[in-house]
Amino acid sequence: MSRAKGYAEHRVFFANEQDAIHAGYRPCGRCMVSRYKEWKSGPEGKEDYPWKQLPK
């Protein structure tokens, strides 16, 4: 099994970003690098941090 195949098996798509956030998903670390970094850095000092689930 290649890495790409494993990645493809675990992708989930939503109609928009808000639906994904509401369902508890975070930005993809591969295809949404800047949004992933924003999520990863956490909510400290950010008024518009949209994710309910905080990074571990």
N, CA, C and O atoms as a GROMACS GRO file, in nm:
protein
  224
    1MET      N    1   0.085  -0.118   0.000
    1MET     CA    2   0.000   0.000   0.000
    1MET      C    3   0.090   0.125   0.000
    1MET      O    4   0.178   0.138   0.084
    2SER      N    5   0.065   0.211  -0.092
    2SER     CA    6   0.145   0.334  -0.098
    2SER      C    7   0.085   0.440  -0.006
    2SER      O    8  -0.032   0.432   0.031
    3ARG      N    9   0.166   0.537   0.028
    3ARG     CA   10   0.120   0.647   0.114
    3ARG      C   11   0.005   0.723   0.048
    3ARG      O   12  -0.092   0.758   0.115
    4ALA      N   13   0.015   0.748  -0.081
    4ALA     CA   14  -0.090   0.823  -0.151
    4ALA      C   15  -0.223   0.750  -0.144
    4ALA      O   16  -0.327   0.812  -0.125
    5LYS      N   17  -0.221   0.618  -0.159
    5LYS     CA   18  -0.345   0.542  -0.153
    5LYS      C   19  -0.407   0.552  -0.013
    5LYS      O   20  -0.528   0.571  -0.001
    6GLY      N   21  -0.326   0.540   0.091
    6GLY     CA   22  -0.376   0.552   0.227
    6GLY      C   23  -0.436   0.688   0.253
    6GLY      O   24  -0.540   0.701   0.318
    7TYR      N   25  -0.370   0.790   0.202
    7TYR     CA   26  -0.421   0.927   0.217
    7TYR      C   27  -0.556   0.940   0.147
    7TYR      O   28  -0.650   0.997   0.203
    8ALA      N   29  -0.567   0.888   0.027
    8ALA     CA   30  -0.690   0.899  -0.051
    8ALA      C   31  -0.806   0.827   0.017
    8ALA      O   32  -0.920   0.872   0.008
    9GLU      N   33  -0.778   0.719   0.085
    9GLU     CA   34  -0.884   0.643   0.152
    9GLU      C   35  -0.943   0.717   0.271
    9GLU      O   36  -1.055   0.687   0.312
   10HIS      N   37  -0.870   0.813   0.326
   10HIS     CA   38  -0.914   0.881   0.448
   10HIS      C   39  -0.961   1.024   0.425
   10HIS      O   40  -0.988   1.096   0.522
   11ARG      N   41  -0.970   1.067   0.301
   11ARG     CA   42  -1.017   1.203   0.272
   11ARG      C   43  -1.167   1.211   0.290
   11ARG      O   44  -1.240   1.117   0.260
   12VAL      N   45  -1.212   1.324   0.339
   12VAL     CA   46  -1.354   1.352   0.355
   12VAL      C   47  -1.378   1.489   0.294
   12VAL      O   48  -1.302   1.583   0.320
   13PHE      N   49  -1.482   1.501   0.214
   13PHE     CA   50  -1.511   1.628   0.148
   13PHE      C   51  -1.642   1.686   0.199
   13PHE      O   52  -1.735   1.612   0.230
   14PHE      N   53  -1.647   1.818   0.206
   14PHE     CA   54  -1.766   1.890   0.249
   14PHE      C   55  -1.798   1.996   0.146
   14PHE      O   56  -1.714   2.034   0.066
   15ALA      N   57  -1.921   2.044   0.149
   15ALA     CA   58  -1.964   2.149   0.055
   15ALA      C   59  -1.891   2.279   0.081
   15ALA      O   60  -1.866   2.357  -0.011
   16ASN      N   61  -1.856   2.305   0.208
   16ASN     CA   62  -1.784   2.427   0.242
   16ASN      C   63  -1.708   2.409   0.373
   16ASN      O   64  -1.726   2.311   0.444
   17GLU      N   65  -1.624   2.506   0.402
   17GLU     CA   66  -1.538   2.498   0.520
   17GLU      C   67  -1.618   2.497   0.650
   17GLU      O   68  -1.584   2.424   0.743
   18GLN      N   69  -1.722   2.577   0.658
   18GLN     CA   70  -1.801   2.583   0.780
   18GLN      C   71  -1.867   2.448   0.813
   18GLN      O   72  -1.876   2.412   0.930
   19ASP      N   73  -1.913   2.376   0.713
   19ASP     CA   74  -1.970   2.243   0.736
   19ASP      C   75  -1.866   2.148   0.793
   19ASP      O   76  -1.895   2.069   0.883
   20ALA      N   77  -1.744   2.155   0.741
   20ALA     CA   78  -1.636   2.069   0.790
   20ALA      C   79  -1.600   2.104   0.935
   20ALA      O   80  -1.583   2.014   1.018
   21ILE      N   81  -1.590   2.231   0.965
   21ILE     CA   82  -1.560   2.275   1.101
   21ILE      C   83  -1.670   2.230   1.196
   21ILE      O   84  -1.643   2.181   1.305
   22HIS      N   85  -1.794   2.248   1.155
   22HIS     CA   86  -1.908   2.210   1.238
   22HIS      C   87  -1.909   2.058   1.265
   22HIS      O   88  -1.954   2.015   1.372
   23ALA      N   89  -1.861   1.980   1.170
   23ALA     CA   90  -1.855   1.834   1.187
   23ALA      C   91  -1.733   1.790   1.268
   23ALA      O   92  -1.716   1.671   1.294
   24GLY      N   93  -1.649   1.886   1.310
   24GLY     CA   94  -1.534   1.854   1.395
   24GLY      C   95  -1.405   1.826   1.322
   24GLY      O   96  -1.311   1.773   1.381
   25TYR      N   97  -1.398   1.862   1.195
   25TYR     CA   98  -1.277   1.839   1.117
   25TYR      C   99  -1.185   1.960   1.120
   25TYR      O  100  -1.230   2.073   1.140
   26ARG      N  101  -1.058   1.935   1.101
   26ARG     CA  102  -0.957   2.040   1.092
   26ARG      C  103  -0.911   2.051   0.948
   26ARG      O  104  -0.942   1.964   0.867
   27PRO      N  105  -0.837   2.157   0.914
   27PRO     CA  106  -0.786   2.170   0.777
   27PRO      C  107  -0.684   2.060   0.745
   27PRO      O  108  -0.612   2.014   0.834
   28CYS      N  109  -0.679   2.019   0.621
   28CYS     CA  110  -0.583   1.919   0.576
   28CYS      C  111  -0.442   1.975   0.581
   28CYS      O  112  -0.416   2.086   0.532
   29GLY      N  113  -0.350   1.900   0.641
   29GLY     CA  114  -0.212   1.944   0.652
   29GLY      C  115  -0.135   1.936   0.521
   29GLY      O  116  -0.025   1.991   0.511
   30ARG      N  117  -0.190   1.868   0.422
   30ARG     CA  118  -0.124   1.856   0.292
   30ARG      C  119  -0.172   1.957   0.191
   30ARG      O  120  -0.091   2.018   0.121
   31CYS      N  121  -0.303   1.977   0.183
   31CYS     CA  122  -0.355   2.064   0.076
   31CYS      C  123  -0.400   2.200   0.126
   31CYS      O  124  -0.428   2.289   0.045
   32MET      N  125  -0.406   2.220   0.257
   32MET     CA  126  -0.444   2.350   0.314
   32MET      C  127  -0.340   2.390   0.417
   32MET      O  128  -0.372   2.411   0.534
   33VAL      N  129  -0.217   2.400   0.373
   33VAL     CA  130  -0.104   2.419   0.463
   33VAL      C  131  -0.119   2.542   0.553
   33VAL      O  132  -0.097   2.531   0.674
   34SER      N  133  -0.156   2.656   0.499
   34SER     CA  134  -0.165   2.777   0.582
   34SER      C  135  -0.278   2.767   0.684
   34SER      O  136  -0.262   2.810   0.798
   35ARG      N  137  -0.394   2.712   0.645
   35ARG     CA  138  -0.504   2.695   0.740
   35ARG      C  139  -0.469   2.590   0.846
   35ARG      O  140  -0.508   2.604   0.962
   36TYR      N  141  -0.396   2.486   0.806
   36TYR     CA  142  -0.352   2.384   0.902
   36TYR      C  143  -0.260   2.446   1.006
   36TYR      O  144  -0.273   2.419   1.125
   37LYS      N  145  -0.166   2.530   0.961
   37LYS     CA  146  -0.073   2.596   1.055
   37LYS      C  147  -0.150   2.687   1.151
   37LYS      O  148  -0.116   2.695   1.270
   38GLU      N  149  -0.251   2.755   1.101
   38GLU     CA  150  -0.335   2.840   1.187
   38GLU      C  151  -0.406   2.754   1.291
   38GLU      O  152  -0.409   2.791   1.409
   39TRP      N  153  -0.462   2.640   1.249
   39TRP     CA  154  -0.527   2.548   1.343
   39TRP      C  155  -0.427   2.496   1.445
   39TRP      O  156  -0.455   2.492   1.565
   40LYS      N  157  -0.310   2.454   1.397
   40LYS     CA  158  -0.208   2.393   1.481
   40LYS      C  159  -0.156   2.490   1.587
   40LYS      O  160  -0.119   2.448   1.697
   41SER      N  161  -0.153   2.620   1.555
   41SER     CA  162  -0.100   2.718   1.650
   41SER      C  163  -0.196   2.746   1.764
   41SER      O  164  -0.156   2.805   1.865
   42GLY      N  165  -0.322   2.706   1.751
   42GLY     CA  166  -0.418   2.719   1.860
   42GLY      C  167  -0.487   2.853   1.865
   42GLY      O  168  -0.456   2.944   1.788
   43PRO      N  169  -0.583   2.866   1.957
   43PRO     CA  170  -0.668   2.984   1.962
   43PRO      C  171  -0.614   3.102   2.042
   43PRO      O  172  -0.675   3.209   2.041
   44GLU      N  173  -0.502   3.086   2.110
   44GLU     CA  174  -0.452   3.191   2.197
   44GLU      C  175  -0.436   3.324   2.124
   44GLU      O  176  -0.362   3.334   2.026
   45GLY      N  177  -0.506   3.425   2.172
   45GLY     CA  178  -0.496   3.559   2.117
   45GLY      C  179  -0.569   3.579   1.986
   45GLY      O  180  -0.551   3.682   1.921
   46LYS      N  181  -0.651   3.484   1.945
   46LYS     CA  182  -0.723   3.495   1.818
   46LYS      C  183  -0.873   3.503   1.845
   46LYS      O  184  -0.931   3.414   1.907
   47GLU      N  185  -0.934   3.610   1.800
   47GLU     CA  186  -1.078   3.624   1.819
   47GLU      C  187  -1.157   3.542   1.717
   47GLU      O  188  -1.271   3.504   1.744
   48ASP      N  189  -1.097   3.515   1.602
   48ASP     CA  190  -1.171   3.447   1.495
   48ASP      C  191  -1.127   3.302   1.474
   48ASP      O  192  -1.135   3.251   1.362
   49TYR      N  193  -1.080   3.235   1.579
   49TYR     CA  194  -1.039   3.095   1.569
   49TYR      C  195  -1.164   3.010   1.556
   49TYR      O  196  -1.239   2.998   1.652
   50PRO      N  197  -1.191   2.949   1.437
   50PRO     CA  198  -1.320   2.886   1.412
   50PRO      C  199  -1.336   2.741   1.457
   50PRO      O  200  -1.448   2.690   1.459
   51TRP      N  201  -1.228   2.673   1.494
   51TRP     CA  202  -1.238   2.530   1.522
   51TRP      C  203  -1.276   2.503   1.666
   51TRP      O  204  -1.222   2.564   1.758
   52LYS      N  205  -1.369   2.412   1.685
   52LYS     CA  206  -1.414   2.378   1.819
   52LYS      C  207  -1.311   2.289   1.889
   52LYS      O  208  -1.283   2.306   2.008
   53GLN      N  209  -1.257   2.194   1.814
   53GLN     CA  210  -1.161   2.100   1.870
   53GLN      C  211  -1.023   2.163   1.865
   53GLN      O  212  -0.976   2.200   1.758
   54LEU      N  213  -0.959   2.175   1.978
   54LEU     CA  214  -0.828   2.236   1.985
   54LEU      C  215  -0.719   2.138   1.946
   54LEU      O  216  -0.734   2.018   1.966
   55PRO      N  217  -0.610   2.188   1.889
   55PRO     CA  218  -0.497   2.100   1.854
   55PRO      C  219  -0.441   2.033   1.979
   55PRO      O  220  -0.443   2.090   2.088
   56LYS      N  221  -0.390   1.911   1.961
   56LYS     CA  222  -0.330   1.837   2.073
   56LYS      C  223  -0.181   1.860   2.073
   56LYS      O  224  -0.110   1.807   2.159
   0.00000   0.00000   0.00000
